[in-house]
């Protein structure tokens, strides 16, 4: 190789290296942009986001329920409003949604004494001997009602409100409504209705109970908090037992109870709020080094290279939409697919590579809403069974119940000796024997 050839080759190498030095930063920059770039939210996820943005900003019913347990003379609505304001202030001041609002002092206010849930008084009418115990406990029932008069009056006030919407930002640290107080107040309310019938006013007592059922169902249709919705479902189950008891015990006719509406049975509003909380958490993790725990010193671009909030939200939305669609299925179709595994979300290879952390987060087993959907189906079935036996007792009740078939397996309602109740096979089968209502003759010995 002569000198001119060597010099030309050297110049070519230098030019090549110089070219790469110019191009390499551009390629690295493009690569970083590609790695940290996120995809847009799906139109479906955007539609669900719109619910949180457009929901009402005030709710007297929510404030009142949040303060249901406050000690007088404090007003429940004011107490609930103060609690909400303090919580939202803590969320706004927090650097992230983890730890900074954990165990906040504002969740504590002076509370009413919790009712003494004496099992002999707060028994289920589906329990053997419950009715007989109640018959022998008139004085104790009156004492319990008088002791908890404030809570009873608050329940009546709450139930007539019609603007319930959960106002708290849906984080993992949001304050929950005092559900235990709500359920205990409802139990006391049923005892009060029971006592009214015992005092010789069974017709008025039954009318009062039917009005209460109507009000609870109105709340069931609009409940956007899963815990509240399932508390209302339980309240309706117990109320139907008392409808069967009062009508059968006193031979009273009852207007047929309408089946659950789609809105009452659907988990749409509850799932919208659950999704909103999940999306809020995923957005808060965007570029947040806290995502890596002890390795919080990693740069933001590195966090974004491994985690994309929109990709993650889009994947998570598919799961919530799956449960929403299942909550709309008719009972027969729901039970036919009860044992099917939930399909795994379809995740592209590119998503797995560029959103590794988000893919792992979505893959972590979240809550199953299957049992909640099943419980609402069983409530609908219980309404059918109630309509068949109201006003009846003894063999007449058994014969009428036998004409009702389970929507799940086609079997007829039957008398279950172990619980002295009329039962159908249910989807959740939480009650002994399935979905059951009391059989008046078996529990009170009334002749047919």
Residue pairs with C-beta under 8 A, 6 or more apart in sequence:
1 9
32 301
32 305
34 354
35 304
35 305
35 354
36 301
36 304
36 305
37 308
38 304
38 308
38 309
38 310
38 311
39 308
39 310
39 311
39 314
40 310
41 49
41 310
41 313
41 314
42 314
42 317
44 317
44 321
45 279
45 313
45 314
45 317
48 272
48 275
48 276
48 279
48 317
48 320
49 276
49 279
51 272
51 276
52 170
52 272
52 273
52 276
55 165
55 224
56 163
56 165
57 167
58 163
58 167
59 163
59 164
59 165
59 166
59 167
60 77
60 161
60 163
61 158
61 161
61 162
61 163
61 164
61 165
61 219
62 80
62 84
62 164
62 165
62 166
62 167
63 76
63 77
63 78
63 80
63 81
63 84
63 167
64 76
64 77
64 80
64 154
64 157
64 158
64 161
65 76
65 80
65 158
65 164
65 177
65 178
65 182
65 228
66 76
66 79
66 80
66 81
66 83
66 84
66 175
66 177
66 178
67 74
67 75
67 76
67 77
67 78
67 79
67 80
67 81
67 83
67 109
68 76
68 80
68 151
68 154
68 155
68 158
68 177
68 178
68 181
68 182
68 185
69 111
69 112
69 178
69 181
70 76
70 79
70 80
70 109
70 110
70 111
70 112
71 109
71 110
71 111
71 112
72 112
72 150
74 109
74 110
76 154
76 157
79 109
82 109
83 106
83 107
83 109
83 175
84 167
84 168
84 175
86 104
86 106
87 101
87 104
87 106
87 107
87 168
87 169
87 174
87 175
88 168
88 169
90 100
90 101
90 104
90 106
91 97
91 101
91 169
91 171
93 100
94 100
94 101
96 284
96 288
96 290
97 171
97 172
97 173
97 280
97 281
97 284
98 290
101 171
101 173
102 173
104 173
107 175
111 178
112 150
112 151
112 181
114 180
114 181
114 184
115 144
115 147
115 148
115 151
115 184
115 185
115 187
115 188
116 144
117 184
117 187
118 140
118 144
120 133
120 137
120 140
121 134
121 137
121 140
121 141
121 144
121 191
122 184
122 187
122 191
123 130
123 133
123 134
124 130
124 238
124 241
125 131
125 238
125 241
125 242
125 244
125 245
125 438
125 443
126 241
126 419
126 421
126 431
126 432
126 436
126 437
126 438
127 419
128 418
128 419
128 420
128 443
129 443
130 443
131 245
131 438
131 443
131 444
132 443
132 444
134 141
134 191
134 194
135 198
135 444
138 195
138 198
141 191
141 194
141 195
142 195
144 188
144 191
145 152
145 188
145 191
145 192
145 195
148 184
148 185
148 188
151 181
151 184
151 185
151 188
152 185
152 188
152 189
152 192
154 185
155 182
155 185
155 186
155 188
155 189
156 189
158 182
159 212
159 215
159 216
159 219
160 215
162 218
162 222
164 219
164 222
164 223
164 224
164 228
165 222
165 224
166 224
166 225
166 228
166 273
168 174
168 175
169 280
170 273
170 274
170 276
170 277
170 280
171 277
171 280
171 281
172 277
172 281
174 277
176 227
177 225
177 227
177 228
179 227
179 228
179 231
182 231
182 235
183 231
183 234
183 235
186 235
186 238
187 238
189 212
190 209
190 238
190 239
190 242
193 205
193 208
193 209
193 212
193 242
193 246
194 205
194 242
194 246
196 202
196 204
196 205
196 208
197 205
197 206
197 246
197 249
197 250
202 246
202 249
202 250
202 252
203 250
203 252
205 246
206 243
206 246
206 247
206 250
206 252
206 254
209 239
209 242
209 243
209 246
210 243
210 254
210 255
212 239
213 236
213 239
213 240
213 243
213 257
216 232
216 235
216 236
216 239
217 236
217 260
217 264
219 228
219 232
220 229
220 232
220 233
220 236
220 264
221 261
221 263
221 264
222 263
222 269
223 229
223 232
223 269
223 270
224 269
224 270
224 272
224 273
225 270
225 273
226 267
226 270
226 273
226 274
226 372
229 267
229 269
229 270
229 372
230 372
230 375
233 375
233 376
233 379
236 379
237 379
237 382
237 431
240 257
240 382
240 383
240 386
240 437
241 437
241 438
243 254
243 257
243 386
243 390
244 386
244 389
244 390
244 437
244 438
244 440
245 438
245 440
246 252
247 253
247 254
247 390
247 391
247 392
248 389
248 390
248 391
248 392
248 393
248 397
248 438
248 440
248 446
249 393
249 440
249 444
249 446
251 391
251 393
252 390
252 391
253 390
253 391
254 387
254 390
254 391
256 387
257 383
257 386
257 387
258 383
259 380
259 383
259 384
260 376
260 379
260 380
260 383
262 328
264 376
265 327
265 376
265 377
265 380
266 324
266 327
266 328
267 323
267 324
267 327
267 369
267 372
267 373
267 376
268 324
268 327
271 320
271 323
271 324
271 327
271 369
274 320
274 367
275 316
275 317
275 320
278 313
278 316
278 320
279 313
279 316
279 317
282 309
282 312
282 313
282 316
282 358
282 361
283 309
283 313
285 291
285 307
285 309
286 304
286 307
286 309
287 300
287 303
287 304
288 303
289 295
289 296
289 297
289 298
289 299
289 300
289 303
290 296
291 303
291 307
291 357
292 298
292 303
305 354
306 354
306 355
306 356
306 357
307 355
307 356
307 357
307 358
308 354
308 355
308 358
309 358
311 351
311 354
311 355
311 358
312 355
312 358
312 359
312 361
312 362
315 345
315 347
315 351
315 358
315 359
315 362
316 362
318 345
319 342
319 345
319 362
319 366
322 342
322 343
323 369
323 373
326 334
326 337
326 369
326 370
326 373
327 369
327 373
327 376
329 337
330 407
331 377
331 380
331 381
331 407
331 408
331 427
332 407
332 408
334 373
334 374
334 377
334 427
335 377
335 407
335 408
335 409
335 427
338 370
338 374
338 427
342 368
345 362
347 359
351 358
351 359
352 359
371 428
373 427
374 426
374 427
374 428
375 427
375 428
375 430
377 407
377 426
377 427
377 428
378 426
378 427
378 428
378 429
378 430
378 435
381 406
381 407
381 424
381 426
381 427
381 435
382 435
382 436
382 437
384 404
385 401
385 404
385 413
385 422
385 424
385 435
385 436
385 437
386 437
388 400
388 401
388 403
388 404
388 413
389 397
389 400
389 401
389 422
389 437
389 439
392 400
392 440
393 439
393 440
393 441
393 444
393 446
393 448
394 440
394 441
394 446
394 447
394 448
395 441
395 448
396 448
397 422
397 439
397 440
397 441
398 415
398 422
398 439
401 412
401 413
401 414
401 415
401 422
401 437
402 412
402 413
402 414
403 412
404 412
404 413
404 424
405 411
405 412
405 413
405 424
406 412
406 413
406 424
406 425
406 426
406 434
406 435
408 425
408 426
408 427
409 425
411 424
411 425
412 424
413 422
413 423
413 424
414 422
414 423
415 421
415 422
415 423
415 439
415 442
416 422
416 423
416 432
416 433
416 436
418 432
418 433
419 431
419 432
419 433
419 436
420 438
420 439
420 442
420 443
421 432
421 433
421 436
421 437
421 438
421 439
421 442
422 436
422 437
422 438
422 439
423 431
423 432
423 433
423 434
423 435
423 436
424 434
424 435
424 436
425 434
425 435
426 434
426 435
429 435
440 446
441 447
441 448
